[in-house]
Amino acid sequence: MSLPEVKLWALLRRSPSGIRFRRQHPVGPYVADFYCPAAKLIIEIDGISHDLGDRPALDLRRDNYVRHLGLSVLRIPAADVLNDVTAVADGLIALCREAVGPSTTQLR
């Protein structure tokens, strides 16, 4: 895991507000940085390398594959995580809580 991923995982790993997250979660031939199963949300933390070479096209192909499975994808710049990891974590928790509704704590 990269430094931004480590910092974010420290805030997400204990299922804040009853929202469960997984890290390094396999999705077909890919591995998602984070996954919220209740919200069916893949979370990718993108460093500068995602803007270079053929990486944007590969990311697009990956996103299309994941969306075909009925999952959503959220890409967050690594710099945003490093600048304010708490705000990013709080935003993810709120987003996932909205996606699953009030009964999140009863989901597996």
Z-matrix of the N, CA and C atoms (Angstrom, degrees):
N
C 1 1.455
C 2 1.524 1 109.20
N 3 1.319 2 114.99 1 144.45
C 4 1.458 3 120.28 2 177.54
C 5 1.534 4 108.82 3 -78.48
N 6 1.314 5 116.85 4 167.44
C 7 1.464 6 121.29 5 179.75
C 8 1.530 7 112.28 6 -56.79
N 9 1.342 8 119.99 7 -46.81
C 10 1.463 9 118.83 8 178.04
C 11 1.536 10 112.03 9 -60.50
N 12 1.325 11 117.22 10 -37.58
C 13 1.461 12 120.46 11 178.84
C 14 1.526 13 111.00 12 -66.57
N 15 1.312 14 117.46 13 -40.60
C 16 1.468 15 121.76 14 178.48
C 17 1.522 16 110.19 15 -61.92
N 18 1.323 17 116.72 16 -45.71
C 19 1.462 18 120.71 17 -179.61
C 20 1.533 19 111.20 18 -63.34
N 21 1.324 20 116.75 19 -42.52
C 22 1.456 21 120.01 20 -179.67
C 23 1.529 22 110.59 21 -68.25
N 24 1.316 23 116.95 22 -42.01
C 25 1.455 24 120.50 23 -179.90
C 26 1.536 25 111.45 24 -60.48
N 27 1.315 26 116.90 25 -34.80
C 28 1.470 27 120.40 26 178.04
C 29 1.528 28 111.33 27 -58.51
N 30 1.323 29 117.58 28 -29.03
C 31 1.465 30 121.49 29 -179.65
C 32 1.529 31 112.96 30 -94.07
N 33 1.322 32 117.56 31 -21.23
C 34 1.465 33 120.39 32 -176.12
C 35 1.531 34 113.72 33 -100.42
N 36 1.302 35 117.71 34 -17.87
C 37 1.461 36 120.77 35 -168.40
C 38 1.511 37 115.97 36 -67.58
N 39 1.295 38 118.70 37 -21.13
C 40 1.467 39 121.13 38 -177.58
C 41 1.533 40 113.07 39 -99.92
N 42 1.317 41 116.02 40 25.89
C 43 1.473 42 122.16 41 177.78
C 44 1.533 43 112.48 42 52.98
N 45 1.337 44 116.95 43 62.12
C 46 1.463 45 119.29 44 -179.06
C 47 1.522 46 112.11 45 -59.94
N 48 1.317 47 116.28 46 137.63
C 49 1.476 48 122.70 47 -178.78
C 50 1.530 49 111.99 48 56.04
N 51 1.315 50 116.78 49 25.83
C 52 1.457 51 120.40 50 179.59
C 53 1.511 52 114.36 51 78.14
N 54 1.321 53 118.30 52 6.10
C 55 1.466 54 122.51 53 179.70
C 56 1.525 55 108.08 54 -91.91
N 57 1.322 56 116.23 55 121.18
C 58 1.465 57 120.61 56 -179.50
C 59 1.521 58 110.70 57 -91.86
N 60 1.310 59 113.96 58 137.42
C 61 1.457 60 121.84 59 175.82
C 62 1.521 61 108.59 60 -125.23
N 63 1.305 62 115.69 61 148.45
C 64 1.457 63 121.90 62 173.06
C 65 1.518 64 107.75 63 -117.94
N 66 1.309 65 116.55 64 149.22
C 67 1.462 66 119.91 65 176.45
C 68 1.512 67 109.15 66 -113.05
N 69 1.323 68 115.99 67 151.67
C 70 1.460 69 122.44 68 179.04
C 71 1.529 70 110.31 69 48.49
N 72 1.324 71 115.12 70 53.31
C 73 1.462 72 121.82 71 -174.77
C 74 1.536 73 110.81 72 -91.30
N 75 1.348 74 117.56 73 124.59
C 76 1.468 75 119.59 74 179.24
C 77 1.528 76 111.73 75 -70.37
N 78 1.330 77 114.98 76 135.61
C 79 1.466 78 122.59 77 175.88
C 80 1.525 79 105.81 78 -135.16
N 81 1.319 80 115.60 79 98.04
C 82 1.456 81 119.15 80 -175.30
C 83 1.523 82 109.93 81 58.82
N 84 1.331 83 117.72 82 -130.38
C 85 1.466 84 120.02 83 -179.18
C 86 1.535 85 113.10 84 -82.00
N 87 1.328 86 118.06 85 3.16
C 88 1.461 87 122.35 86 -175.81
C 89 1.526 88 110.93 87 -111.81
N 90 1.321 89 115.14 88 166.59
C 91 1.461 90 121.67 89 173.63
C 92 1.519 91 107.31 90 -126.88
N 93 1.332 92 115.58 91 119.27
C 94 1.464 93 120.92 92 179.48
C 95 1.522 94 109.58 93 -81.51
N 96 1.322 95 116.11 94 142.58
C 97 1.464 96 119.48 95 176.03
C 98 1.526 97 109.50 96 -58.62
N 99 1.340 98 116.20 97 -50.27
C 100 1.466 99 122.28 98 178.15
C 101 1.522 100 108.91 99 -141.34
N 102 1.329 101 115.04 100 155.09
C 103 1.460 102 120.97 101 178.61
C 104 1.519 103 108.56 102 -144.58
N 105 1.320 104 116.09 103 132.47
C 106 1.458 105 122.33 104 172.84
C 107 1.526 106 106.18 105 -108.99
N 108 1.347 107 117.60 106 102.43
C 109 1.466 108 119.83 107 -175.45
C 110 1.521 109 113.53 108 -63.19
N 111 1.306 110 118.16 109 -38.37
C 112 1.473 111 120.33 110 -177.56
C 113 1.527 112 111.55 111 -63.63
N 114 1.324 113 116.58 112 -35.76
C 115 1.470 114 121.16 113 -179.87
C 116 1.525 115 112.02 114 -94.51
N 117 1.330 116 117.36 115 -4.93
C 118 1.467 117 122.74 116 -176.25
C 119 1.523 118 110.60 117 52.99
N 120 1.344 119 114.47 118 48.54
C 121 1.460 120 121.49 119 -174.93
C 122 1.518 121 110.96 120 -120.77
N 123 1.326 122 115.24 121 123.70
C 124 1.455 123 123.22 122 171.46
C 125 1.528 124 107.15 123 -92.02
N 126 1.327 125 116.53 124 133.08
C 127 1.461 126 121.63 125 179.93
C 128 1.525 127 107.57 126 -119.88
N 129 1.317 128 115.45 127 121.62
C 130 1.460 129 122.07 128 179.09
C 131 1.516 130 109.63 129 -113.75
N 132 1.318 131 116.45 130 130.84
C 133 1.458 132 122.25 131 175.75
C 134 1.523 133 106.36 132 -100.78
N 135 1.315 134 115.80 133 113.04
C 136 1.458 135 121.50 134 -172.38
C 137 1.521 136 112.47 135 -103.96
N 138 1.325 137 115.28 136 120.58
C 139 1.457 138 121.42 137 172.51
C 140 1.520 139 109.77 138 -85.91
N 141 1.289 140 115.65 139 -175.61
C 142 1.465 141 122.18 140 -176.55
C 143 1.535 142 111.85 141 -60.97
N 144 1.325 143 117.21 142 -28.46
C 145 1.468 144 119.88 143 -177.67
C 146 1.532 145 112.14 144 -62.60
N 147 1.318 146 118.12 145 -21.35
C 148 1.465 147 120.68 146 179.98
C 149 1.535 148 112.32 147 -72.24
N 150 1.324 149 116.59 148 -8.75
C 151 1.465 150 121.18 149 178.80
C 152 1.533 151 112.26 150 -100.49
N 153 1.316 152 117.47 151 -2.71
C 154 1.459 153 121.02 152 -171.16
C 155 1.525 154 113.07 153 -108.59
N 156 1.316 155 114.94 154 151.65
C 157 1.461 156 121.75 155 173.15
C 158 1.518 157 113.82 156 55.40
N 159 1.323 158 115.23 157 -133.92
C 160 1.470 159 120.10 158 -178.34
C 161 1.527 160 111.93 159 -89.44
N 162 1.330 161 116.74 160 4.63
C 163 1.461 162 120.74 161 -176.09
C 164 1.534 163 113.92 162 -59.72
N 165 1.351 164 119.61 163 -42.53
C 166 1.465 165 118.31 164 178.09
C 167 1.531 166 112.71 165 -58.43
N 168 1.320 167 117.63 166 -39.88
C 169 1.467 168 120.84 167 179.38
C 170 1.525 169 110.86 168 -67.70
N 171 1.327 170 116.99 169 -39.33
C 172 1.463 171 120.65 170 177.79
C 173 1.528 172 110.95 171 -65.64
N 174 1.325 173 116.32 172 -40.46
C 175 1.468 174 120.25 173 178.09
C 176 1.528 175 110.77 174 -64.00
N 177 1.321 176 116.50 175 -39.65
C 178 1.459 177 120.44 176 178.69
C 179 1.533 178 110.78 177 -63.89
N 180 1.317 179 116.63 178 -43.61
C 181 1.467 180 120.53 179 177.97
C 182 1.530 181 110.56 180 -61.36
N 183 1.317 182 115.85 181 -42.83
C 184 1.468 183 121.25 182 178.44
C 185 1.529 184 111.03 183 -63.45
N 186 1.330 185 116.84 184 -45.95
C 187 1.466 186 121.14 185 179.32
C 188 1.533 187 110.95 186 -60.45
N 189 1.324 188 116.72 187 -41.94
C 190 1.466 189 120.42 188 178.52
C 191 1.529 190 111.20 189 -63.01
N 192 1.321 191 117.09 190 -41.01
C 193 1.459 192 121.45 191 177.87
C 194 1.535 193 110.30 192 -60.79
N 195 1.306 194 115.92 193 -47.79
C 196 1.469 195 121.22 194 -177.81
C 197 1.531 196 110.48 195 -64.80
N 198 1.308 197 117.10 196 -42.02
C 199 1.468 198 120.52 197 179.07
C 200 1.528 199 111.28 198 -65.48
N 201 1.325 200 116.47 199 -34.15
C 202 1.465 201 120.71 200 176.53
C 203 1.534 202 111.06 201 -61.55
N 204 1.322 203 117.24 202 -26.28
C 205 1.462 204 122.43 203 177.62
C 206 1.527 205 112.30 204 -82.75
N 207 1.332 206 116.55 205 -1.74
C 208 1.457 207 120.21 206 -179.99
C 209 1.517 208 113.83 207 88.85
N 210 1.329 209 116.68 208 15.69
C 211 1.457 210 121.50 209 179.18
C 212 1.526 211 109.85 210 -104.06
N 213 1.315 212 115.33 211 153.09
C 214 1.463 213 120.83 212 174.46
C 215 1.524 214 108.76 213 -97.75
N 216 1.316 215 115.50 214 157.31
C 217 1.460 216 121.30 215 179.58
C 218 1.522 217 108.65 216 -126.37
N 219 1.313 218 115.61 217 132.98
C 220 1.459 219 121.69 218 174.50
C 221 1.517 220 107.47 219 -124.83
N 222 1.324 221 116.07 220 121.33
C 223 1.462 222 121.01 221 178.45
C 224 1.524 223 108.85 222 -104.58
N 225 1.314 224 115.66 223 127.60
C 226 1.459 225 122.42 224 -178.05
C 227 1.522 226 108.07 225 -120.56
N 228 1.326 227 117.59 226 127.63
C 229 1.466 228 119.21 227 177.06
C 230 1.532 229 111.18 228 -62.67
N 231 1.321 230 115.83 229 136.72
C 232 1.463 231 120.89 230 179.86
C 233 1.527 232 110.93 231 -57.95
N 234 1.325 233 116.87 232 -34.10
C 235 1.466 234 120.28 233 179.82
C 236 1.527 235 111.14 234 -62.08
N 237 1.334 236 117.41 235 -36.27
C 238 1.471 237 120.44 236 177.60
C 239 1.520 238 110.88 237 -63.78
N 240 1.322 239 116.30 238 -40.28
C 241 1.465 240 120.29 239 178.73
C 242 1.521 241 109.80 240 -64.92
N 243 1.316 242 117.09 241 -44.77
C 244 1.463 243 120.58 242 -179.51
C 245 1.530 244 111.96 243 -66.40
N 246 1.335 245 116.48 244 -34.21
C 247 1.473 246 119.77 245 -179.39
C 248 1.522 247 112.60 246 -71.57
N 249 1.336 248 118.12 247 -37.78
C 250 1.470 249 120.63 248 -179.00
C 251 1.518 250 110.10 249 -158.35
N 252 1.313 251 116.17 250 78.26
C 253 1.457 252 121.75 251 -176.54
C 254 1.527 253 111.82 252 -61.84
N 255 1.317 254 117.64 253 -33.85
C 256 1.463 255 120.62 254 179.77
C 257 1.523 256 111.27 255 -65.14
N 258 1.322 257 116.94 256 -43.02
C 259 1.465 258 120.56 257 178.67
C 260 1.531 259 110.63 258 -64.19
N 261 1.323 260 117.29 259 -40.33
C 262 1.463 261 120.78 260 178.53
C 263 1.523 262 109.99 261 -64.28
N 264 1.326 263 117.15 262 -46.75
C 265 1.467 264 120.88 263 179.56
C 266 1.525 265 110.73 264 -61.74
N 267 1.329 266 117.07 265 -45.65
C 268 1.467 267 120.71 266 179.12
C 269 1.527 268 111.15 267 -60.45
N 270 1.317 269 116.78 268 -40.32
C 271 1.460 270 120.83 269 178.57
C 272 1.522 271 111.95 270 -65.05
N 273 1.331 272 116.66 271 -41.41
C 274 1.461 273 120.41 272 178.45
C 275 1.527 274 111.38 273 -65.16
N 276 1.310 275 116.32 274 -41.95
C 277 1.464 276 120.47 275 179.32
C 278 1.521 277 109.94 276 -62.15
N 279 1.324 278 116.70 277 -45.90
C 280 1.471 279 120.69 278 179.50
C 281 1.519 280 110.97 279 -63.40
N 282 1.324 281 117.06 280 -43.71
C 283 1.464 282 121.37 281 179.69
C 284 1.525 283 110.87 282 -60.79
N 285 1.308 284 116.84 283 -45.79
C 286 1.465 285 120.69 284 -179.38
C 287 1.525 286 111.07 285 -68.87
N 288 1.299 287 117.43 286 -37.50
C 289 1.469 288 120.86 287 178.74
C 290 1.530 289 109.89 288 -63.10
N 291 1.319 290 117.44 289 -41.65
C 292 1.470 291 121.34 290 177.38
C 293 1.523 292 111.44 291 -64.44
N 294 1.322 293 116.94 292 -38.06
C 295 1.461 294 121.33 293 -176.75
C 296 1.525 295 112.55 294 -68.78
N 297 1.322 296 117.29 295 -30.02
C 298 1.467 297 119.54 296 -176.42
C 299 1.507 298 113.87 297 -104.20
N 300 1.312 299 118.68 298 -13.78
C 301 1.457 300 120.81 299 -179.86
C 302 1.515 301 112.67 300 84.50
N 303 1.317 302 117.03 301 -172.13
C 304 1.462 303 121.58 302 -171.45
C 305 1.532 304 115.76 303 -74.57
N 306 1.323 305 119.57 304 -13.02
C 307 1.455 306 120.48 305 -174.44
C 308 1.521 307 112.95 306 -93.89
N 309 1.307 308 118.78 307 23.28
C 310 1.462 309 123.42 308 -174.89
C 311 1.520 310 112.44 309 -55.75
N 312 1.306 311 118.89 310 -39.98
C 313 1.458 312 120.23 311 -175.11
C 314 1.521 313 112.09 312 -65.73
N 315 1.317 314 118.26 313 -16.32
C 316 1.446 315 121.11 314 -179.87
C 317 1.526 316 112.07 315 -91.77
N 318 1.309 317 117.15 316 -6.54
C 319 1.467 318 120.41 317 179.93
C 320 1.522 319 110.03 318 -84.07
N 321 1.297 320 116.08 319 153.46
C 322 1.478 321 120.12 320 178.12
C 323 1.493 322 111.32 321 -81.27
